[in-house]
Amino acid sequence: MAHASRRPFWFPLLGLGFAIAGADKVLGLSGYRRLSSHLGLSEQAMGLIGAGEFAGGVLVASRAGRRLGGLALTMASTAVLTSELRKGEDQLALPRSILLAASVLAAACSPARPC
């Protein structure tokens, strides 16, 4: 039982947050459509990023899929961060950088190095 209490609880929370944000992008909610347009991303690109966030978020929440989910989230976050930096949106880029770092950490998980 002590082992279960040491499991990181933040991976499922990270996954849930990404899955919700990804679903919002896939559904094309107006806020994300405006953000997509502002960042110079097409609706198709934002939908693809959203699908990556949704799938990656679901996978990161589970121990078995954490590495693959982390890779998907790393790719999606890198795409958005690149657009934010290109547009000079530093206030958006800072939180995205933190999410990217968490995604990279999840991608570093493996059977030999479980997280």
N, C-alpha and C positions, 0 to 999 in steps of 0.2 A: 504493500500500500504506500510505503514511503516513496517508491519510485514514481508512482502516479502523481504525487504532489510536486515532484520536481519537473514535470513536463512543462515546457513553455506554454503559457496560456495566450501569449500575444500572437502566435501564428494563426490560430483560428480567428482572432479579432481582426488581424490584418487581412485575412482572406475574406471575411465577411464584408469589411469596408470596401475592398476592391470589387467584390462580386456585386455589391449594390451599385457602386459607381459605374461599373461596366454595364450592368443592366440598364441603367439610366441612359447611358450613351447609345446602346443598341436600340433602345426604344425611341431615341431621338427627342428626349425632353428638351423643351425650349432653351433652358439655361445652357445645356451642353451644345445645342445647335449654335447659339450665339458665341460661345467660347470657341467652338470649332472654327467658325467663320473668322473670329478675331485673330486666332492663331494661324490662319491661312491653311487650315486643313479642310479637305472636302468632307462632305457628309459620309461618303464611303470610307474614307480614312478613319474618321472618328468612330464609325460603326465597327471597323476592324479592330481598332484599339480597344473599344468597349468589349468586343467579343474576347479579346486576349485578356483583358482585366477580369471579366466574368469567369472564364474558364480557369485562369491562373488563380483567382481568388478561391474558387471552389477547391482546386487541387492543393493550394497552400494550407488550407484548413485541415487537411488530412495528412497524417504522418507519411503514408505511402506515396502520396502524390506531391509532397512538398518540393522536391527538387525540380520536377517538371513545371510545377506551378510557379516557382520562383523564377525559372527561366522565362516563362511567358510574361510574368509581371515585369521582369527586367527589360524585356524588349518593348512592351507597351509603355512603360515609364520613360524609357530612353527616348522614344518617339515624341512623347508629349513634352518632356523636358527640353529636347532640342528645339521644338517649336516655341516654347515659352522663352528660352534664351534668345532665340532669333528675333523675337518680338520685343525683347527688353523687359519682359514681365518678371522682374526679380522677386516680387512678392509672391508670385505663384511658383517660381522655380525653387525657392528654398524648401517649402514643404514637399514638393515633388522630389527633391534631392534626398530627403529623409526617407520617403517611400521607396525610392530607388535603392538606397542602401539596405533597407529591410528586405527588399526583393532579392538583392544579391546574396544576402545572408541566407535566405531561404533556399536559393539555388545552390548554395554551398553544402547543403545537407545531403547526405548519402547514407547508404546502409553501413558503410565503414565509419561514417561520422554523423550519427543521427542527431537531430536537433529537437 
